[in-house]
Amino acid sequence: MTNPEVRLRAFQAENNIYTKGPLSLVIQFTRLVRKRTFPLNPDDFQTSSKGQVAGLGGGNLKKILKEHGITQQLSAEGGRTSRGSMGLMIKYVDLLNEWNTEETVDFAVVEDFWAEQVREYFRNQPSILTADTSKTIGANLDELFEQARKRQRQNPGTQYLGTVLQHLVAAKLCLIMPDNSFEIHGASVADGPTDRNGDFVINNTIIHCTTMPGALLIEKCRANLRSGAHPVIITIFDRVHTALNLAEDAGLAGRVEVWDVQQFLSANVYEHSLFDETKRNSTLSDIISRYNDIVLNTETDPSLRIEFEAK
């Protein structure tokens, strides 16, 4: 007998069930037929007009996903109007009928499998930077960072916000510095194993990117100063005063630069746009393009990508 996961993964790959429409259909259809008598007849699951799969809907989908601890909205229509849903339903019926001739289908296992594929779908979705010119660049970035915070809460143990911050700083530096003037590492690569004194070393300046300034970071800055370098901390706006206070408590007041990333990036956008509002989105788009290249080359998590949307 074929392992259920192997069987389902093969069916998923054959029918490209990775996007919201197909995923919405299969998880609802699994619930729909779990108490039906085999063999299943696909005609029993078509609307009277034969144009849609019966029993699918946004409310039903939401209820099923909630039972699996998934609160994000996968599809408002529940896959009912997705192109190709009828053909997929018929193929899924064929799979289940064939499976049932070999052994009893454990629908709880099947539904758990599809629920995990929905989680994987959400995990792989990029964040979105909406360039709304009615708002400040800082406000647009705040919305992006909030997406990273939310994803971090949904995936305990991850550091989405810190990784996004670090690679956005790298992307900006790429726009203003000559090629190969500094090294870029994955956000999970610690300073110690790579003999680095910070996240970015540019000439005599050492840049530290963090969302949570702490005592260890201040000691790194002290070490930078002892070696004759100039430390710069780039953090989120809410943590600027934390970093300044820590530096002051350590006797380093006035010796460590502390910048918030929103201003750091906003200033760059305005400078490169020559303060021309019509060029703002183009510059932002360039930064995001560089950022995505960095993620591609240094990270393994596709959800770290950012999609740029101009309003």
VENVEN-V643887 format. One record per pair of residues at least 4 apart in sequence whose C-alpha atoms are under 8 Angstrom apart, sorted by the first residue. I is the first residue (numbers start at 0). J is the second residue. Records with the same first field share a line. If there is no record, write none. Layout:
I: J + J
This chain:
0: 101 + 102
1: 5 + 6
2: 6
3: 7 + 108 + 109
4: 8 + 112
5: 9
6: 10
7: 11 + 109 + 112
8: 12
9: 13
10: 14
11: 15 + 16 + 17
12: 16
14: 87
16: 21 + 22
17: 21 + 22 + 116 + 120
18: 22 + 120
19: 23 + 73 + 74 + 78 + 117 + 120
20: 24 + 74 + 77 + 78 + 81 + 84
21: 25 + 78 + 81 + 84 + 87
22: 26 + 78 + 113 + 116 + 117
23: 27 + 60 + 73 + 74 + 77 + 78
24: 28 + 55 + 77 + 78 + 79 + 84 + 88
25: 29 + 88 + 91 + 113
26: 30 + 60 + 110 + 113 + 114
27: 31 + 55 + 59 + 60 + 63
28: 32 + 54 + 55 + 88
29: 33 + 106 + 109 + 110
30: 106 + 110
31: 35 + 54
33: 106
35: 39
37: 96 + 99
38: 96 + 99
39: 92 + 96
40: 44 + 92
41: 45 + 88 + 89 + 92
44: 52 + 53 + 54
45: 49 + 50 + 51 + 52 + 53 + 85
46: 50 + 51 + 52 + 53
50: 85
51: 79 + 80 + 84 + 85
52: 79 + 84 + 85 + 88
53: 79
55: 59 + 60 + 76 + 77 + 78 + 79
56: 60 + 75 + 76 + 77 + 78 + 79
57: 61 + 74 + 75 + 76 + 77 + 78
58: 62 + 75 + 77
59: 63 + 77
60: 64 + 74 + 77
61: 65 + 70 + 72 + 73
62: 66
63: 67
64: 68 + 69 + 70 + 114
65: 69 + 70
67: 111 + 114
69: 118
73: 77 + 117
74: 78
76: 80
78: 84
79: 84
80: 84
83: 87
84: 88
85: 89
86: 90
87: 91
88: 92
89: 93
90: 94
91: 95
92: 96
93: 97
94: 98
95: 99 + 104
96: 100
97: 101
98: 102 + 103 + 104
99: 103 + 104
105: 109
106: 110
107: 111
108: 112
109: 113
110: 114
111: 115
112: 116
113: 117
114: 118
115: 119
116: 120
117: 121
118: 122
119: 123
120: 124
122: 302
123: 300 + 301 + 302
124: 301 + 302
125: 301 + 302 + 303 + 304 + 305 + 306
126: 143 + 146 + 147 + 302 + 303 + 304 + 305 + 306
127: 143 + 305 + 306 + 307 + 308
128: 139 + 140 + 142 + 143 + 305 + 306 + 307 + 308
129: 139 + 143 + 307 + 308 + 309 + 310
130: 136 + 139 + 280 + 283 + 307 + 308 + 309 + 310
131: 135 + 139 + 309 + 310
132: 136 + 310
134: 138 + 139
135: 139
136: 140 + 261 + 265
137: 141 + 261 + 262 + 265
138: 142
139: 143
140: 144 + 261
141: 145 + 261
142: 146
143: 147
144: 148 + 160 + 163
145: 149
146: 150
147: 151 + 159 + 160 + 163
148: 152 + 159 + 160
149: 153
150: 154 + 159
151: 155 + 156 + 157 + 158 + 159 + 160
158: 162
159: 163 + 303
160: 164 + 210
161: 165 + 186 + 208 + 209 + 210
162: 166 + 186
163: 167 + 303
164: 168 + 208 + 209 + 210 + 234 + 260
165: 169 + 186 + 198 + 208 + 209
166: 170 + 186 + 290 + 293 + 294
167: 171 + 286 + 287 + 290
168: 172 + 208 + 260 + 264
169: 173 + 183 + 290
170: 174 + 286 + 287 + 289 + 290 + 293
171: 175 + 264 + 267 + 286 + 289
172: 176
173: 177 + 178 + 289
174: 286
176: 180
180: 201
181: 199 + 200 + 201
182: 199 + 200
183: 198 + 199 + 293 + 297
184: 188 + 198 + 297
185: 294 + 297 + 298
186: 298
188: 192 + 193
189: 193
190: 194 + 195 + 196 + 197 + 198
191: 195 + 196
195: 200
196: 200 + 205 + 219 + 223
197: 205 + 206 + 207 + 219
198: 205 + 206 + 207 + 208
199: 205 + 206 + 207
200: 204 + 205 + 206
201: 205 + 206
203: 227 + 228 + 229
204: 228 + 229 + 230 + 231
205: 223 + 228 + 229 + 230 + 231
206: 230 + 231 + 232 + 233
207: 216 + 230 + 231 + 232 + 233
208: 232 + 233 + 234
209: 232 + 233 + 234 + 235
210: 234 + 235 + 238
211: 234 + 238
212: 216 + 217 + 234 + 238 + 241 + 242
213: 217 + 242 + 245
214: 218 + 245
215: 219
216: 220
217: 221 + 245 + 246 + 249
218: 222
219: 223
220: 224 + 230 + 255
221: 225 + 251
222: 226
223: 227 + 228 + 229 + 230
224: 228 + 229 + 230
229: 254 + 255
230: 255 + 256
231: 255 + 256 + 257 + 258
232: 242 + 255 + 256 + 257 + 258
233: 257 + 258 + 259 + 260
234: 238 + 239 + 257 + 258 + 259 + 260
235: 239 + 259 + 260 + 261
236: 259 + 260 + 261
238: 242 + 259
239: 243 + 257 + 258 + 259
240: 244
241: 245
242: 246 + 257
243: 247 + 252 + 257
244: 248
245: 249
246: 250 + 251 + 252 + 255
247: 251 + 252 + 253
248: 252
251: 255
258: 262 + 263
259: 263
260: 264
261: 265
262: 266
263: 267
264: 268
265: 269
266: 270
267: 271
268: 272 + 279 + 282 + 283
269: 273 + 274 + 275 + 279
270: 274
271: 282
272: 276 + 278 + 279 + 282
274: 279
275: 279
278: 282
279: 283
280: 284 + 309
281: 285
282: 286
283: 287
284: 288 + 307
285: 289
286: 290
287: 291 + 305 + 306 + 307
288: 292
289: 293
290: 294 + 304 + 305
291: 295 + 304 + 305
292: 296
293: 297 + 298
294: 298 + 299 + 301 + 303 + 304
295: 299 + 301
